[in-house]
Amino acid sequence: MGTPASFIDPRRAAQLLMRGIRLSCPRCGRGSLFRRGFSMTEQCSVCALRFEREHGYFVGAIYLNSAATIFILLGMWLVLYRVDTSVTFQLVVCGVLAILVPMLFFRHSKSLWLAMDYFLDPEETRQGDNEHRR
């Protein structure tokens, strides 16, 4: 079950947001989520939190990545439209961004998804870890 809005701790939310931005473990904040490039570690090297708990766990991260890409593309298009650039230039710039932004935000979308999941349901996360260790 999710956390009721009246019990949300803003300090904990900010802490987990920063851990997500720094690509570190949401539980301890010290372990790294990625080895290099797009290769994610299976679990935290410090606290042993299992990062991917089930097949398809990071589908929500795809939605985060898509939303960020759309937001950035829309913002860039509005700027270019306001500056009164040619349609060809707008298409080229937005096309390049449509390719680069998802690749650049890939790691952060996974990290932020994991942090959000840990914030909303830390007990289930711990139980899921225990099931995988057996």
Residue pairs with C-beta under 8 A, 6 or more apart in sequence:
1 121
2 120
2 121
3 119
3 120
3 121
12 119
13 119
15 29
16 26
16 115
16 116
16 118
16 119
17 112
17 115
19 25
19 26
19 29
19 111
19 115
20 26
20 108
20 111
20 112
20 114
20 115
20 116
21 108
21 111
21 112
22 29
23 32
23 33
23 34
23 107
23 108
23 111
24 30
24 31
24 32
24 33
24 111
25 31
25 32
25 33
25 44
25 46
25 47
25 49
26 49
26 114
26 115
26 117
26 118
26 119
27 44
27 47
27 49
27 118
27 122
27 125
28 44
28 46
28 47
28 49
30 44
30 46
30 47
31 41
31 44
31 45
31 46
31 47
31 49
32 41
32 45
33 40
33 41
33 51
33 107
33 110
33 111
33 114
34 40
34 41
34 107
35 41
38 106
38 107
40 51
40 52
40 110
41 51
42 50
42 51
42 52
43 49
43 50
43 51
44 51
48 129
48 133
49 118
49 125
49 129
50 128
50 129
50 132
51 114
52 58
53 125
53 128
53 129
53 132
54 128
58 110
58 113
60 113
60 116
60 117
61 109
61 110
61 112
61 113
61 114
62 109
64 109
64 112
64 113
65 102
65 105
65 106
65 109
66 102
68 101
68 105
68 109
69 97
69 98
69 101
69 102
69 105
72 97
72 101
73 94
73 97
73 98
73 101
76 93
76 94
76 97
77 90
77 94
80 89
80 90
80 93
80 94
81 90
117 125
118 125
